[in-house]
């Protein structure tokens, strides 16, 4: 009886590197909580999702939001899913538009948040 010997194949699996190229058309700003008390304690929550052309999150991107109230001036780096989470407070009543920039490039849309007494 003859035996066939097949050498063990060495297979190495590696995780694909995450995409580093963002798509402005696929990235977006989403208000998770857009109404809060104007007491400088209660928070509106806004998430910015930085996506690539395949709608996959892009980690490690610097996201800035700015405007009035002053707490809108924040910078966050995206997490492994491409999300940057912002908590915004104000002692000033009103409706404010949140606009975002990713590494200096403005996203195509924003979201409005409201603070009331």
Backbone torsions as a table, in degrees:
resi	resn	phi	psi	omega
1	UNK	NA	127.4	-178.7
2	UNK	-97.0	144.0	179.1
3	UNK	-112.7	133.0	175.5
4	UNK	-94.4	129.7	179.5
5	UNK	-110.3	122.2	177.5
6	UNK	-106.9	121.6	-179.9
7	UNK	-63.8	144.8	177.5
8	UNK	-64.1	126.6	178.5
9	UNK	-82.3	135.8	178.2
10	UNK	-94.5	114.7	-179.4
11	UNK	-118.9	128.1	177.9
12	UNK	-116.7	123.2	177.1
13	UNK	-104.0	134.1	176.6
14	UNK	-127.2	148.8	178.1
15	UNK	-74.9	136.1	178.5
16	UNK	-64.2	140.9	178.3
17	UNK	-66.5	139.1	178.5
18	UNK	-66.0	151.0	179.5
19	UNK	-65.7	140.7	178.2
20	UNK	-107.0	-6.7	-176.5
21	UNK	-99.9	119.0	-180.0
22	UNK	-87.8	157.0	175.3
23	UNK	-115.5	117.9	178.0
24	UNK	-61.9	-36.0	-178.8
25	UNK	-68.5	-29.3	-178.0
26	UNK	-95.6	-15.4	179.1
27	UNK	-82.3	151.3	-175.3
28	UNK	-155.3	163.4	177.3
29	UNK	-111.1	132.3	-176.8
30	UNK	-132.5	125.1	176.1
31	UNK	-80.8	113.4	178.4
32	UNK	-83.5	-32.6	175.9
33	UNK	-148.5	110.0	-169.9
34	UNK	-111.3	5.7	177.8
35	UNK	-130.8	127.7	-179.5
36	UNK	-148.1	165.1	175.4
37	UNK	-73.5	144.2	177.4
38	UNK	-88.1	66.9	-177.9
39	UNK	-123.3	8.1	-178.9
40	UNK	64.8	14.0	177.6
41	UNK	-123.2	-52.4	179.5
42	UNK	-62.9	144.8	-171.8
43	UNK	-121.4	139.7	162.9
44	UNK	-90.1	147.0	-179.1
45	UNK	-121.9	127.4	179.5
46	UNK	-127.7	135.0	176.2
47	UNK	-114.9	138.2	173.4
48	UNK	-112.9	125.8	179.5
49	UNK	-108.2	118.1	178.8
50	UNK	-99.1	114.8	-173.7
51	UNK	-117.3	157.1	174.4
52	UNK	-95.8	-172.9	-176.7
53	UNK	-69.8	-14.6	177.1
54	UNK	-99.9	14.1	-178.6
55	UNK	61.8	33.6	174.5
56	UNK	-106.2	142.3	-179.5
57	UNK	-64.7	144.1	179.7
58	UNK	-109.5	109.0	-179.7
59	UNK	-77.9	159.7	172.3
60	UNK	77.3	15.0	178.7
61	UNK	-95.0	139.2	179.4
62	UNK	-85.3	123.8	-178.2
63	UNK	-116.5	130.7	176.7
64	UNK	-116.1	139.3	165.9
65	UNK	-120.4	149.9	-178.5
66	UNK	-151.5	164.7	177.7
67	UNK	138.7	-158.9	179.3
68	UNK	-113.8	131.5	10.6
69	UNK	-73.4	168.2	-174.4
70	UNK	-59.5	-26.6	179.9
71	UNK	-70.0	-7.3	174.5
72	UNK	-73.0	-17.3	-177.9
73	UNK	-82.8	89.7	-176.9
74	UNK	-138.8	156.8	175.7
75	UNK	-131.6	132.3	179.2
76	UNK	-138.8	147.4	175.5
77	UNK	-97.9	136.4	-178.0
78	UNK	-64.0	145.2	178.7
79	UNK	-82.1	-170.0	-176.3
80	UNK	-62.3	-20.9	179.2
81	UNK	-97.6	4.5	179.9
82	UNK	82.7	16.6	-176.6
83	UNK	-103.6	135.8	171.3
84	UNK	-116.9	123.2	-175.5
85	UNK	-104.7	128.8	-179.6
86	UNK	-122.3	133.1	173.6
87	UNK	-111.7	123.5	-171.3
88	UNK	-121.0	130.7	176.6
89	UNK	-118.8	162.7	176.5
90	UNK	-159.0	146.9	170.6
91	UNK	-103.8	4.4	-177.8
92	UNK	-107.9	128.8	177.2
93	UNK	-73.6	150.3	173.4
94	UNK	143.0	177.7	176.6
95	UNK	-109.1	133.7	-174.6
96	UNK	-130.6	141.0	177.0
97	UNK	-92.1	130.6	177.8
98	UNK	-99.9	117.8	176.4
99	UNK	-115.6	145.4	-175.7
100	UNK	-124.6	150.7	172.6
101	UNK	-126.7	138.5	175.8
102	UNK	-111.5	112.9	-177.6
103	UNK	48.5	44.2	174.9
104	UNK	87.4	-3.0	-179.4
105	UNK	-105.9	124.3	-177.8
106	UNK	-71.9	136.8	173.1
107	UNK	-75.6	158.3	-173.8
108	UNK	-72.9	-18.6	-177.3
109	UNK	-144.3	165.6	179.0
110	UNK	-135.3	-163.2	178.9
111	UNK	-145.5	149.6	178.5
112	UNK	-100.5	137.5	175.5
113	UNK	-119.0	155.8	-176.7
114	UNK	-131.2	135.0	172.9
115	UNK	-117.2	131.4	179.3
116	UNK	-129.1	151.1	177.1
117	UNK	-74.1	NA	NA
